[in-house]
Amino acid sequence: MSEAAGAFILVAEDDPDIRANLQRLLRLEGYRVSAVADGRAALAAVLAQSPDLLLTDAMMPELDGESLVRLLRADARHARLPVLLLTARADSEDRARALAAGASAVVTKPFHRAVLLDSIRGLLAGGAVA
């Protein structure tokens, strides 16, 4: 069980299978989880629910992950919210762009369970994970 068990994680992922798998994995680790299917819904959920961490896909309908992060960083209430961005693009330029947009960490899909969980634990503990 994670040291941050009980932390509230918001998952923003447009692929229903990946979204369901992330929810199941995170719940098994002891996290409280809510999930949405697009960036606009994620923005509304962050504003309404104040999660401890946002786990978002980079490419989603309505509002992509990088744009979502930029909007959150521009809002003083959520400027320090840890954001883990999931991306199918493994290119170092894409990773650098996501971090420059304000993502706290980037994990490439398909992700390894241990890498994802280590990144989440690090972010919840207040560390920066690249």
Backbone atoms as SQL, in Angstrom:
CREATE TABLE atoms (id INTEGER PRIMARY KEY, chain TEXT, resi INTEGER, resn TEXT, atom TEXT, x REAL, y REAL, z REAL);
INSERT INTO atoms VALUES
  (1, 'A', 1, 'MET', 'N', 0.857, -1.182, 0.000),
  (2, 'A', 1, 'MET', 'CA', 0.000, 0.000, 0.000),
  (3, 'A', 1, 'MET', 'C', 0.897, 1.237, 0.000),
  (4, 'A', 2, 'SER', 'N', 0.540, 2.211, -0.752),
  (5, 'A', 2, 'SER', 'CA', 1.306, 3.439, -0.900),
  (6, 'A', 2, 'SER', 'C', 1.279, 4.285, 0.369),
  (7, 'A', 3, 'GLU', 'N', 2.384, 5.059, 0.579),
  (8, 'A', 3, 'GLU', 'CA', 2.413, 5.990, 1.714),
  (9, 'A', 3, 'GLU', 'C', 1.316, 7.032, 1.560),
  (10, 'A', 4, 'ALA', 'N', 0.965, 7.355, 0.324),
  (11, 'A', 4, 'ALA', 'CA', -0.047, 8.379, 0.061),
  (12, 'A', 4, 'ALA', 'C', -1.414, 7.751, -0.152),
  (13, 'A', 5, 'ALA', 'N', -1.586, 6.537, 0.356),
  (14, 'A', 5, 'ALA', 'CA', -2.875, 5.865, 0.213),
  (15, 'A', 5, 'ALA', 'C', -3.971, 6.783, 0.724),
  (16, 'A', 6, 'GLY', 'N', -5.052, 6.787, 0.015),
  (17, 'A', 6, 'GLY', 'CA', -6.149, 7.656, 0.384),
  (18, 'A', 6, 'GLY', 'C', -6.118, 8.979, -0.354),
  (19, 'A', 7, 'ALA', 'N', -4.994, 9.294, -1.017),
  (20, 'A', 7, 'ALA', 'CA', -4.927, 10.521, -1.812),
  (21, 'A', 7, 'ALA', 'C', -5.965, 10.426, -2.929),
  (22, 'A', 8, 'PHE', 'N', -6.462, 11.577, -3.341),
  (23, 'A', 8, 'PHE', 'CA', -7.493, 11.640, -4.371),
  (24, 'A', 8, 'PHE', 'C', -6.864, 11.965, -5.722),
  (25, 'A', 9, 'ILE', 'N', -7.007, 11.038, -6.664),
  (26, 'A', 9, 'ILE', 'CA', -6.440, 11.196, -8.006),
  (27, 'A', 9, 'ILE', 'C', -7.567, 11.324, -9.018),
  (28, 'A', 10, 'LEU', 'N', -7.475, 12.358, -9.853),
  (29, 'A', 10, 'LEU', 'CA', -8.395, 12.534, -10.964),
  (30, 'A', 10, 'LEU', 'C', -7.708, 12.014, -12.217),
  (31, 'A', 11, 'VAL', 'N', -8.378, 11.111, -12.922),
  (32, 'A', 11, 'VAL', 'CA', -7.868, 10.543, -14.169),
  (33, 'A', 11, 'VAL', 'C', -8.641, 11.157, -15.331),
  (34, 'A', 12, 'ALA', 'N', -7.910, 11.707, -16.304),
  (35, 'A', 12, 'ALA', 'CA', -8.512, 12.236, -17.528),
  (36, 'A', 12, 'ALA', 'C', -7.949, 11.432, -18.693),
  (37, 'A', 13, 'GLU', 'N', -8.775, 10.573, -19.265),
  (38, 'A', 13, 'GLU', 'CA', -8.332, 9.663, -20.330),
  (39, 'A', 13, 'GLU', 'C', -9.519, 9.377, -21.232),
  (40, 'A', 14, 'ASP', 'N', -9.352, 9.614, -22.541),
  (41, 'A', 14, 'ASP', 'CA', -10.472, 9.420, -23.459),
  (42, 'A', 14, 'ASP', 'C', -10.694, 7.968, -23.866),
  (43, 'A', 15, 'ASP', 'N', -9.684, 7.115, -23.751),
  (44, 'A', 15, 'ASP', 'CA', -9.843, 5.703, -24.094),
  (45, 'A', 15, 'ASP', 'C', -10.509, 4.984, -22.911),
  (46, 'A', 16, 'PRO', 'N', -11.734, 4.459, -23.119),
  (47, 'A', 16, 'PRO', 'CA', -12.460, 3.860, -21.987),
  (48, 'A', 16, 'PRO', 'C', -11.748, 2.670, -21.348),
  (49, 'A', 17, 'ASP', 'N', -11.031, 1.874, -22.131),
  (50, 'A', 17, 'ASP', 'CA', -10.317, 0.725, -21.565),
  (51, 'A', 17, 'ASP', 'C', -9.151, 1.173, -20.695),
  (52, 'A', 18, 'ILE', 'N', -8.383, 2.132, -21.186),
  (53, 'A', 18, 'ILE', 'CA', -7.257, 2.640, -20.399),
  (54, 'A', 18, 'ILE', 'C', -7.772, 3.343, -19.142),
  (55, 'A', 19, 'ARG', 'N', -8.843, 4.116, -19.305),
  (56, 'A', 19, 'ARG', 'CA', -9.435, 4.817, -18.152),
  (57, 'A', 19, 'ARG', 'C', -9.858, 3.815, -17.076),
  (58, 'A', 20, 'ALA', 'N', -10.535, 2.742, -17.484),
  (59, 'A', 20, 'ALA', 'CA', -10.987, 1.723, -16.524),
  (60, 'A', 20, 'ALA', 'C', -9.799, 1.016, -15.878),
  (61, 'A', 21, 'ASN', 'N', -8.766, 0.714, -16.668),
  (62, 'A', 21, 'ASN', 'CA', -7.581, 0.047, -16.115),
  (63, 'A', 21, 'ASN', 'C', -6.861, 0.931, -15.109),
  (64, 'A', 22, 'LEU', 'N', -6.751, 2.217, -15.416),
  (65, 'A', 22, 'LEU', 'CA', -6.116, 3.144, -14.479),
  (66, 'A', 22, 'LEU', 'C', -6.913, 3.242, -13.182),
  (67, 'A', 23, 'GLN', 'N', -8.219, 3.337, -13.298),
  (68, 'A', 23, 'GLN', 'CA', -9.057, 3.406, -12.098),
  (69, 'A', 23, 'GLN', 'C', -8.871, 2.162, -11.237),
  (70, 'A', 24, 'ARG', 'N', -8.897, 1.006, -11.863),
  (71, 'A', 24, 'ARG', 'CA', -8.753, -0.253, -11.122),
  (72, 'A', 24, 'ARG', 'C', -7.383, -0.324, -10.443),
  (73, 'A', 25, 'LEU', 'N', -6.329, -0.017, -11.177),
  (74, 'A', 25, 'LEU', 'CA', -4.976, -0.061, -10.643),
  (75, 'A', 25, 'LEU', 'C', -4.818, 0.884, -9.456),
  (76, 'A', 26, 'LEU', 'N', -5.283, 2.106, -9.617),
  (77, 'A', 26, 'LEU', 'CA', -5.123, 3.098, -8.554),
  (78, 'A', 26, 'LEU', 'C', -5.947, 2.748, -7.318),
  (79, 'A', 27, 'ARG', 'N', -7.135, 2.229, -7.522),
  (80, 'A', 27, 'ARG', 'CA', -7.963, 1.818, -6.369),
  (81, 'A', 27, 'ARG', 'C', -7.315, 0.663, -5.618),
  (82, 'A', 28, 'LEU', 'N', -6.720, -0.276, -6.365),
  (83, 'A', 28, 'LEU', 'CA', -6.024, -1.390, -5.718),
  (84, 'A', 28, 'LEU', 'C', -4.847, -0.906, -4.878),
  (85, 'A', 29, 'GLU', 'N', -4.273, 0.234, -5.252),
  (86, 'A', 29, 'GLU', 'CA', -3.159, 0.822, -4.505),
  (87, 'A', 29, 'GLU', 'C', -3.632, 1.666, -3.325),
  (88, 'A', 30, 'GLY', 'N', -4.947, 1.793, -3.164),
  (89, 'A', 30, 'GLY', 'CA', -5.481, 2.520, -2.021),
  (90, 'A', 30, 'GLY', 'C', -5.834, 3.970, -2.277),
  (91, 'A', 31, 'TYR', 'N', -5.771, 4.394, -3.528),
  (92, 'A', 31, 'TYR', 'CA', -6.127, 5.778, -3.848),
  (93, 'A', 31, 'TYR', 'C', -7.625, 5.912, -4.063),
  (94, 'A', 32, 'ARG', 'N', -8.142, 7.103, -3.772),
  (95, 'A', 32, 'ARG', 'CA', -9.511, 7.451, -4.157),
  (96, 'A', 32, 'ARG', 'C', -9.404, 7.995, -5.573),
  (97, 'A', 33, 'VAL', 'N', -10.311, 7.582, -6.459),
  (98, 'A', 33, 'VAL', 'CA', -10.180, 7.903, -7.880),
  (99, 'A', 33, 'VAL', 'C', -11.500, 8.380, -8.460),
  (100, 'A', 34, 'SER', 'N', -11.392, 9.399, -9.294),
  (101, 'A', 34, 'SER', 'CA', -12.507, 9.856, -10.116),
  (102, 'A', 34, 'SER', 'C', -11.959, 9.923, -11.534),
  (103, 'A', 35, 'ALA', 'N', -12.802, 9.718, -12.533),
  (104, 'A', 35, 'ALA', 'CA', -12.311, 9.713, -13.912),
  (105, 'A', 35, 'ALA', 'C', -13.266, 10.438, -14.842),
  (106, 'A', 36, 'VAL', 'N', -12.673, 11.091, -15.839),
  (107, 'A', 36, 'VAL', 'CA', -13.424, 11.797, -16.873),
  (108, 'A', 36, 'VAL', 'C', -12.828, 11.438, -18.229),
  (109, 'A', 37, 'ALA', 'N', -13.580, 11.748, -19.296),
  (110, 'A', 37, 'ALA', 'CA', -13.195, 11.301, -20.631),
  (111, 'A', 37, 'ALA', 'C', -12.576, 12.373, -21.520),
  (112, 'A', 38, 'ASP', 'N', -12.514, 13.618, -21.070),
  (113, 'A', 38, 'ASP', 'CA', -11.906, 14.639, -21.925),
  (114, 'A', 38, 'ASP', 'C', -11.351, 15.786, -21.083),
  (115, 'A', 39, 'GLY', 'N', -10.614, 16.655, -21.750),
  (116, 'A', 39, 'GLY', 'CA', -9.941, 17.743, -21.059),
  (117, 'A', 39, 'GLY', 'C', -10.864, 18.777, -20.440),
  (118, 'A', 40, 'ARG', 'N', -11.963, 19.109, -21.102),
  (119, 'A', 40, 'ARG', 'CA', -12.906, 20.092, -20.536),
  (120, 'A', 40, 'ARG', 'C', -13.537, 19.544, -19.259),
  (121, 'A', 41, 'ALA', 'N', -13.913, 18.272, -19.283),
  (122, 'A', 41, 'ALA', 'CA', -14.480, 17.644, -18.085),
  (123, 'A', 41, 'ALA', 'C', -13.422, 17.585, -16.979),
  (124, 'A', 42, 'ALA', 'N', -12.168, 17.377, -17.354),
  (125, 'A', 42, 'ALA', 'CA', -11.092, 17.346, -16.358),
  (126, 'A', 42, 'ALA', 'C', -10.926, 18.708, -15.698),
  (127, 'A', 43, 'LEU', 'N', -10.971, 19.761, -16.495),
  (128, 'A', 43, 'LEU', 'CA', -10.845, 21.107, -15.948),
  (129, 'A', 43, 'LEU', 'C', -11.984, 21.389, -14.962),
  (130, 'A', 44, 'ALA', 'N', -13.190, 21.058, -15.348),
  (131, 'A', 44, 'ALA', 'CA', -14.345, 21.256, -14.464),
  (132, 'A', 44, 'ALA', 'C', -14.207, 20.424, -13.192),
  (133, 'A', 45, 'ALA', 'N', -13.729, 19.187, -13.321),
  (134, 'A', 45, 'ALA', 'CA', -13.586, 18.307, -12.156),
  (135, 'A', 45, 'ALA', 'C', -12.500, 18.816, -11.208),
  (136, 'A', 46, 'VAL', 'N', -11.393, 19.322, -11.747),
  (137, 'A', 46, 'VAL', 'CA', -10.345, 19.883, -10.884),
  (138, 'A', 46, 'VAL', 'C', -10.907, 21.053, -10.093),
  (139, 'A', 47, 'LEU', 'N', -11.646, 21.922, -10.769),
  (140, 'A', 47, 'LEU', 'CA', -12.210, 23.092, -10.101),
  (141, 'A', 47, 'LEU', 'C', -13.222, 22.695, -9.029),
  (142, 'A', 48, 'ALA', 'N', -13.998, 21.653, -9.291),
  (143, 'A', 48, 'ALA', 'CA', -15.058, 21.239, -8.361),
  (144, 'A', 48, 'ALA', 'C', -14.572, 20.305, -7.257),
  (145, 'A', 49, 'GLN', 'N', -13.579, 19.458, -7.551),
  (146, 'A', 49, 'GLN', 'CA', -13.219, 18.384, -6.626),
  (147, 'A', 49, 'GLN', 'C', -11.858, 18.533, -5.943),
  (148, 'A', 50, 'SER', 'N', -11.008, 19.419, -6.417),
  (149, 'A', 50, 'SER', 'CA', -9.679, 19.641, -5.835),
  (150, 'A', 50, 'SER', 'C', -8.911, 18.343, -5.564),
  (151, 'A', 51, 'PRO', 'N', -8.530, 17.624, -6.621),
  (152, 'A', 51, 'PRO', 'CA', -7.772, 16.384, -6.412),
  (153, 'A', 51, 'PRO', 'C', -6.366, 16.658, -5.884),
  (154, 'A', 52, 'ASP', 'N', -5.742, 15.622, -5.354),
  (155, 'A', 52, 'ASP', 'CA', -4.356, 15.718, -4.895),
  (156, 'A', 52, 'ASP', 'C', -3.385, 15.586, -6.059),
  (157, 'A', 53, 'LEU', 'N', -3.837, 14.949, -7.150),
  (158, 'A', 53, 'LEU', 'CA', -3.003, 14.739, -8.331),
  (159, 'A', 53, 'LEU', 'C', -3.913, 14.564, -9.534),
  (160, 'A', 54, 'LEU', 'N', -3.492, 15.094, -10.668),
  (161, 'A', 54, 'LEU', 'CA', -4.193, 14.897, -11.933),
  (162, 'A', 54, 'LEU', 'C', -3.344, 14.006, -12.813),
  (163, 'A', 55, 'LEU', 'N', -3.922, 12.920, -13.287),
  (164, 'A', 55, 'LEU', 'CA', -3.280, 12.000, -14.222),
  (165, 'A', 55, 'LEU', 'C', -4.018, 12.166, -15.533),
  (166, 'A', 56, 'THR', 'N', -3.371, 12.772, -16.534),
  (167, 'A', 56, 'THR', 'CA', -4.075, 13.100, -17.761),
  (168, 'A', 56, 'THR', 'C', -3.372, 12.591, -19.010),
  (169, 'A', 57, 'ASP', 'N', -4.168, 12.204, -19.972),
  (170, 'A', 57, 'ASP', 'CA', -3.672, 11.828, -21.285),
  (171, 'A', 57, 'ASP', 'C', -3.241, 13.096, -22.011),
  (172, 'A', 58, 'ALA', 'N', -2.249, 12.994, -22.865),
  (173, 'A', 58, 'ALA', 'CA', -1.790, 14.156, -23.627),
  (174, 'A', 58, 'ALA', 'C', -2.755, 14.511, -24.746),
  (175, 'A', 59, 'MET', 'N', -3.289, 13.499, -25.412),
  (176, 'A', 59, 'MET', 'CA', -4.163, 13.746, -26.560),
  (177, 'A', 59, 'MET', 'C', -5.584, 13.310, -26.228),
  (178, 'A', 60, 'MET', 'N', -6.466, 14.320, -26.065),
  (179, 'A', 60, 'MET', 'CA', -7.872, 14.069, -25.751),
  (180, 'A', 60, 'MET', 'C', -8.737, 15.038, -26.544),
  (181, 'A', 61, 'PRO', 'N', -10.002, 14.680, -26.719),
  (182, 'A', 61, 'PRO', 'CA', -10.921, 15.617, -27.370),
  (183, 'A', 61, 'PRO', 'C', -11.241, 16.789, -26.436),
  (184, 'A', 62, 'GLU', 'N', -11.759, 17.834, -27.009),
  (185, 'A', 62, 'GLU', 'CA', -12.208, 19.024, -26.279),
  (186, 'A', 62, 'GLU', 'C', -11.054, 19.900, -25.801),
  (187, 'A', 63, 'LEU', 'N', -10.082, 19.324, -25.123),
  (188, 'A', 63, 'LEU', 'CA', -8.957, 20.085, -24.580),
  (189, 'A', 63, 'LEU', 'C', -7.833, 19.080, -24.342),
  (190, 'A', 64, 'ASP', 'N', -6.700, 19.264, -25.035),
  (191, 'A', 64, 'ASP', 'CA', -5.618, 18.287, -24.877),
  (192, 'A', 64, 'ASP', 'C', -4.903, 18.484, -23.541),
  (193, 'A', 65, 'GLY', 'N', -4.091, 17.502, -23.175),
  (194, 'A', 65, 'GLY', 'CA', -3.428, 17.515, -21.877),
  (195, 'A', 65, 'GLY', 'C', -2.528, 18.714, -21.652),
  (196, 'A', 66, 'GLU', 'N', -1.753, 19.110, -22.665),
  (197, 'A', 66, 'GLU', 'CA', -0.860, 20.251, -22.507),
  (198, 'A', 66, 'GLU', 'C', -1.647, 21.544, -22.296),
  (199, 'A', 67, 'SER', 'N', -2.724, 21.722, -23.050),
  (200, 'A', 67, 'SER', 'CA', -3.553, 22.927, -22.876),
  (201, 'A', 67, 'SER', 'C', -4.210, 22.931, -21.499),
  (202, 'A', 68, 'LEU', 'N', -4.641, 21.765, -21.058),
  (203, 'A', 68, 'LEU', 'CA', -5.235, 21.634, -19.726),
  (204, 'A', 68, 'LEU', 'C', -4.233, 22.058, -18.654),
  (205, 'A', 69, 'VAL', 'N', -3.006, 21.583, -18.775),
  (206, 'A', 69, 'VAL', 'CA', -1.969, 21.930, -17.800),
  (207, 'A', 69, 'VAL', 'C', -1.708, 23.435, -17.818),
  (208, 'A', 70, 'ARG', 'N', -1.628, 24.021, -18.994),
  (209, 'A', 70, 'ARG', 'CA', -1.395, 25.473, -19.080),
  (210, 'A', 70, 'ARG', 'C', -2.503, 26.256, -18.372),
  (211, 'A', 71, 'LEU', 'N', -3.751, 25.847, -18.575),
  (212, 'A', 71, 'LEU', 'CA', -4.877, 26.522, -17.912),
  (213, 'A', 71, 'LEU', 'C', -4.784, 26.386, -16.392),
  (214, 'A', 72, 'LEU', 'N', -4.425, 25.203, -15.928),
  (215, 'A', 72, 'LEU', 'CA', -4.295, 24.993, -14.481),
  (216, 'A', 72, 'LEU', 'C', -3.154, 25.818, -13.896),
  (217, 'A', 73, 'ARG', 'N', -2.044, 25.879, -14.600),
  (218, 'A', 73, 'ARG', 'CA', -0.885, 26.634, -14.112),
  (219, 'A', 73, 'ARG', 'C', -1.172, 28.135, -14.066),
  (220, 'A', 74, 'ALA', 'N', -2.098, 28.594, -14.904),
  (221, 'A', 74, 'ALA', 'CA', -2.451, 30.014, -14.933),
  (222, 'A', 74, 'ALA', 'C', -3.412, 30.391, -13.800),
  (223, 'A', 75, 'ASP', 'N', -3.973, 29.401, -13.123),
  (224, 'A', 75, 'ASP', 'CA', -4.925, 29.628, -12.039),
  (225, 'A', 75, 'ASP', 'C', -4.190, 29.407, -10.712),
  (226, 'A', 76, 'ALA', 'N', -4.059, 30.466, -9.917),
  (227, 'A', 76, 'ALA', 'CA', -3.294, 30.387, -8.664),
  (228, 'A', 76, 'ALA', 'C', -3.767, 29.258, -7.746),
  (229, 'A', 77, 'ARG', 'N', -5.058, 28.929, -7.783),
  (230, 'A', 77, 'ARG', 'CA', -5.581, 27.870, -6.905),
  (231, 'A', 77, 'ARG', 'C', -5.036, 26.495, -7.276),
  (232, 'A', 78, 'HIS', 'N', -4.652, 26.319, -8.536),
  (233, 'A', 78, 'HIS', 'CA', -4.232, 24.990, -9.001),
  (234, 'A', 78, 'HIS', 'C', -2.850, 25.000, -9.647),
  (235, 'A', 79, 'ALA', 'N', -2.128, 26.085, -9.470),
  (236, 'A', 79, 'ALA', 'CA', -0.819, 26.221, -10.104),
  (237, 'A', 79, 'ALA', 'C', 0.178, 25.174, -9.614),
  (238, 'A', 80, 'ARG', 'N', -0.018, 24.679, -8.403),
  (239, 'A', 80, 'ARG', 'CA', 0.928, 23.709, -7.836),
  (240, 'A', 80, 'ARG', 'C', 0.393, 22.276, -7.812),
  (241, 'A', 81, 'LEU', 'N', -0.763, 22.050, -8.425),
  (242, 'A', 81, 'LEU', 'CA', -1.330, 20.705, -8.493),
  (243, 'A', 81, 'LEU', 'C', -0.379, 19.787, -9.256),
  (244, 'A', 82, 'PRO', 'N', 0.034, 18.660, -8.670),
  (245, 'A', 82, 'PRO', 'CA', 0.877, 17.722, -9.409),
  (246, 'A', 82, 'PRO', 'C', 0.099, 17.145, -10.598),
  (247, 'A', 83, 'VAL', 'N', 0.715, 17.213, -11.775),
  (248, 'A', 83, 'VAL', 'CA', 0.082, 16.705, -12.991),
  (249, 'A', 83, 'VAL', 'C', 1.028, 15.721, -13.652),
  (250, 'A', 84, 'LEU', 'N', 0.548, 14.485, -13.800),
  (251, 'A', 84, 'LEU', 'CA', 1.290, 13.446, -14.506),
  (252, 'A', 84, 'LEU', 'C', 0.644, 13.293, -15.875),
  (253, 'A', 85, 'LEU', 'N', 1.409, 13.544, -16.920),
  (254, 'A', 85, 'LEU', 'CA', 0.905, 13.481, -18.284),
  (255, 'A', 85, 'LEU', 'C', 1.291, 12.148, -18.910),
  (256, 'A', 86, 'LEU', 'N', 0.310, 11.434, -19.444),
  (257, 'A', 86, 'LEU', 'CA', 0.550, 10.185, -20.168),
  (258, 'A', 86, 'LEU', 'C', 0.577, 10.496, -21.660),
  (259, 'A', 87, 'THR', 'N', 1.587, 10.014, -22.348),
  (260, 'A', 87, 'THR', 'CA', 1.679, 10.268, -23.780),
  (261, 'A', 87, 'THR', 'C', 2.092, 9.021, -24.541),
  (262, 'A', 88, 'ALA', 'N', 1.531, 8.869, -25.725),
  (263, 'A', 88, 'ALA', 'CA', 1.911, 7.761, -26.601),
  (264, 'A', 88, 'ALA', 'C', 3.152, 8.124, -27.407),
  (265, 'A', 89, 'ARG', 'N', 3.542, 9.399, -27.380),
  (266, 'A', 89, 'ARG', 'CA', 4.712, 9.866, -28.126),
  (267, 'A', 89, 'ARG', 'C', 5.947, 9.797, -27.238),
  (268, 'A', 90, 'ALA', 'N', 6.900, 9.006, -27.651),
  (269, 'A', 90, 'ALA', 'CA', 8.104, 8.812, -26.837),
  (270, 'A', 90, 'ALA', 'C', 9.220, 9.777, -27.217),
  (271, 'A', 91, 'ASP', 'N', 8.975, 10.663, -28.164),
  (272, 'A', 91, 'ASP', 'CA', 9.961, 11.614, -28.638),
  (273, 'A', 91, 'ASP', 'C', 10.382, 12.557, -27.511),
  (274, 'A', 92, 'SER', 'N', 11.667, 12.823, -27.386),
  (275, 'A', 92, 'SER', 'CA', 12.157, 13.692, -26.311),
  (276, 'A', 92, 'SER', 'C', 11.643, 15.125, -26.460),
  (277, 'A', 93, 'GLU', 'N', 11.378, 15.571, -27.689),
  (278, 'A', 93, 'GLU', 'CA', 10.821, 16.917, -27.888),
  (279, 'A', 93, 'GLU', 'C', 9.399, 17.007, -27.335),
  (280, 'A', 94, 'ASP', 'N', 8.608, 15.944, -27.526),
  (281, 'A', 94, 'ASP', 'CA', 7.250, 15.924, -26.984),
  (282, 'A', 94, 'ASP', 'C', 7.288, 15.958, -25.464),
  (283, 'A', 95, 'ARG', 'N', 8.199, 15.203, -24.896),
  (284, 'A', 95, 'ARG', 'CA', 8.354, 15.162, -23.433),
  (285, 'A', 95, 'ARG', 'C', 8.760, 16.543, -22.907),
  (286, 'A', 96, 'ALA', 'N', 9.721, 17.166, -23.579),
  (287, 'A', 96, 'ALA', 'CA', 10.188, 18.495, -23.171),
  (288, 'A', 96, 'ALA', 'C', 9.067, 19.528, -23.290),
  (289, 'A', 97, 'ARG', 'N', 8.261, 19.432, -24.352),
  (290, 'A', 97, 'ARG', 'CA', 7.152, 20.368, -24.541),
  (291, 'A', 97, 'ARG', 'C', 6.126, 20.212, -23.418),
  (292, 'A', 98, 'ALA', 'N', 5.841, 18.970, -23.034),
  (293, 'A', 98, 'ALA', 'CA', 4.882, 18.720, -21.952),
  (294, 'A', 98, 'ALA', 'C', 5.384, 19.287, -20.633),
  (295, 'A', 99, 'LEU', 'N', 6.656, 19.111, -20.356),
  (296, 'A', 99, 'LEU', 'CA', 7.227, 19.642, -19.122),
  (297, 'A', 99, 'LEU', 'C', 7.256, 21.170, -19.162),
  (298, 'A', 100, 'ALA', 'N', 7.549, 21.738, -20.332),
  (299, 'A', 100, 'ALA', 'CA', 7.548, 23.195, -20.469),
  (300, 'A', 100, 'ALA', 'C', 6.142, 23.769, -20.293),
  (301, 'A', 101, 'ALA', 'N', 5.123, 23.001, -20.663),
  (302, 'A', 101, 'ALA', 'CA', 3.733, 23.445, -20.496),
  (303, 'A', 101, 'ALA', 'C', 3.336, 23.446, -19.027),
  (304, 'A', 102, 'GLY', 'N', 4.109, 22.731, -18.197),
  (305, 'A', 102, 'GLY', 'CA', 3.814, 22.723, -16.767),
  (306, 'A', 102, 'GLY', 'C', 3.525, 21.364, -16.177),
  (307, 'A', 103, 'ALA', 'N', 3.606, 20.303, -16.987),
  (308, 'A', 103, 'ALA', 'CA', 3.410, 18.965, -16.433),
  (309, 'A', 103, 'ALA', 'C', 4.499, 18.701, -15.391),
  (310, 'A', 104, 'SER', 'N', 4.129, 18.048, -14.317),
  (311, 'A', 104, 'SER', 'CA', 5.086, 17.722, -13.260),
  (312, 'A', 104, 'SER', 'C', 5.941, 16.530, -13.642),
  (313, 'A', 105, 'ALA', 'N', 5.360, 15.626, -14.440),
  (314, 'A', 105, 'ALA', 'CA', 6.054, 14.424, -14.887),
  (315, 'A', 105, 'ALA', 'C', 5.362, 13.907, -16.140),
  (316, 'A', 106, 'VAL', 'N', 6.112, 13.124, -16.917),
  (317, 'A', 106, 'VAL', 'CA', 5.583, 12.536, -18.147),
  (318, 'A', 106, 'VAL', 'C', 5.904, 11.050, -18.135),
  (319, 'A', 107, 'VAL', 'N', 4.896, 10.229, -18.435),
  (320, 'A', 107, 'VAL', 'CA', 5.087, 8.784, -18.549),
  (321, 'A', 107, 'VAL', 'C', 4.584, 8.376, -19.925),
  (322, 'A', 108, 'THR', 'N', 5.394, 7.563, -20.615),
  (323, 'A', 108, 'THR', 'CA', 5.057, 7.131, -21.969),
  (324, 'A', 108, 'THR', 'C', 4.170, 5.898, -21.936),
  (325, 'A', 109, 'LYS', 'N', 3.150, 5.912, -22.807),
  (326, 'A', 109, 'LYS', 'CA', 2.279, 4.746, -22.988),
  (327, 'A', 109, 'LYS', 'C', 2.868, 3.875, -24.090),
  (328, 'A', 110, 'PRO', 'N', 2.743, 2.576, -24.024),
  (329, 'A', 110, 'PRO', 'CA', 2.174, 1.843, -22.890),
  (330, 'A', 110, 'PRO', 'C', 3.121, 1.947, -21.697),
  (331, 'A', 111, 'PHE', 'N', 2.548, 2.194, -20.536),
  (332, 'A', 111, 'PHE', 'CA', 3.354, 2.400, -19.343),
  (333, 'A', 111, 'PHE', 'C', 3.524, 1.092, -18.585),
  (334, 'A', 112, 'HIS', 'N', 4.609, 1.035, -17.848),
  (335, 'A', 112, 'HIS', 'CA', 4.828, -0.081, -16.938),
  (336, 'A', 112, 'HIS', 'C', 4.200, 0.315, -15.605),
  (337, 'A', 113, 'ARG', 'N', 3.494, -0.594, -15.016),
  (338, 'A', 113, 'ARG', 'CA', 2.793, -0.349, -13.750),
  (339, 'A', 113, 'ARG', 'C', 3.714, 0.281, -12.710),
  (340, 'A', 114, 'ALA', 'N', 4.901, -0.295, -12.529),
  (341, 'A', 114, 'ALA', 'CA', 5.831, 0.187, -11.506),
  (342, 'A', 114, 'ALA', 'C', 6.293, 1.614, -11.789),
  (343, 'A', 115, 'VAL', 'N', 6.543, 1.932, -13.048),
  (344, 'A', 115, 'VAL', 'CA', 6.986, 3.279, -13.411),
  (345, 'A', 115, 'VAL', 'C', 5.881, 4.283, -13.108),
  (346, 'A', 116, 'LEU', 'N', 4.660, 3.946, -13.491),
  (347, 'A', 116, 'LEU', 'CA', 3.527, 4.835, -13.237),
  (348, 'A', 116, 'LEU', 'C', 3.340, 5.057, -11.732),
  (349, 'A', 117, 'LEU', 'N', 3.323, 3.978, -10.968),
  (350, 'A', 117, 'LEU', 'CA', 3.105, 4.094, -9.532),
  (351, 'A', 117, 'LEU', 'C', 4.243, 4.828, -8.824),
  (352, 'A', 118, 'ASP', 'N', 5.480, 4.596, -9.254),
  (353, 'A', 118, 'ASP', 'CA', 6.613, 5.323, -8.675),
  (354, 'A', 118, 'ASP', 'C', 6.497, 6.815, -8.958),
  (355, 'A', 119, 'SER', 'N', 6.076, 7.163, -10.163),
  (356, 'A', 119, 'SER', 'CA', 5.902, 8.572, -10.518),
  (357, 'A', 119, 'SER', 'C', 4.813, 9.211, -9.663),
  (358, 'A', 120, 'ILE', 'N', 3.712, 8.510, -9.498),
  (359, 'A', 120, 'ILE', 'CA', 2.609, 9.030, -8.683),
  (360, 'A', 120, 'ILE', 'C', 3.055, 9.220, -7.241),
  (361, 'A', 121, 'ARG', 'N', 3.713, 8.218, -6.675),
  (362, 'A', 121, 'ARG', 'CA', 4.182, 8.327, -5.288),
  (363, 'A', 121, 'ARG', 'C', 5.141, 9.500, -5.117),
  (364, 'A', 122, 'GLY', 'N', 6.053, 9.652, -6.063),
  (365, 'A', 122, 'GLY', 'CA', 7.003, 10.753, -5.996),
  (366, 'A', 122, 'GLY', 'C', 6.321, 12.108, -6.044),
  (367, 'A', 123, 'LEU', 'N', 5.350, 12.257, -6.925),
  (368, 'A', 123, 'LEU', 'CA', 4.635, 13.527, -7.037),
  (369, 'A', 123, 'LEU', 'C', 3.804, 13.818, -5.791),
  (370, 'A', 124, 'LEU', 'N', 3.160, 12.812, -5.257),
  (371, 'A', 124, 'LEU', 'CA', 2.353, 13.014, -4.056),
  (372, 'A', 124, 'LEU', 'C', 3.218, 13.324, -2.836),
  (373, 'A', 125, 'ALA', 'N', 4.465, 12.852, -2.867),
  (374, 'A', 125, 'ALA', 'CA', 5.387, 13.136, -1.770),
  (375, 'A', 125, 'ALA', 'C', 6.036, 14.507, -1.927),
  (376, 'A', 126, 'GLY', 'N', 5.699, 15.187, -3.022),
  (377, 'A', 126, 'GLY', 'CA', 6.223, 16.536, -3.226),
  (378, 'A', 126, 'GLY', 'C', 7.458, 16.607, -4.089),
  (379, 'A', 127, 'GLY', 'N', 7.845, 15.484, -4.654),
  (380, 'A', 127, 'GLY', 'CA', 9.039, 15.485, -5.496),
  (381, 'A', 127, 'GLY', 'C', 8.694, 15.712, -6.948),
  (382, 'A', 128, 'ALA', 'N', 9.654, 16.205, -7.680),
  (383, 'A', 128, 'ALA', 'CA', 9.491, 16.373, -9.128),
  (384, 'A', 128, 'ALA', 'C', 10.002, 15.109, -9.798),
  (385, 'A', 129, 'VAL', 'N', 9.249, 14.606, -10.732),
  (386, 'A', 129, 'VAL', 'CA', 9.606, 13.392, -11.456),
  (387, 'A', 129, 'VAL', 'C', 9.583, 13.734, -12.926),
  (388, 'A', 130, 'ALA', 'N', 10.682, 13.560, -13.607),
  (389, 'A', 130, 'ALA', 'CA', 10.716, 13.868, -15.047),
  (390, 'A', 130, 'ALA', 'C', 10.524, 12.607, -15.813);
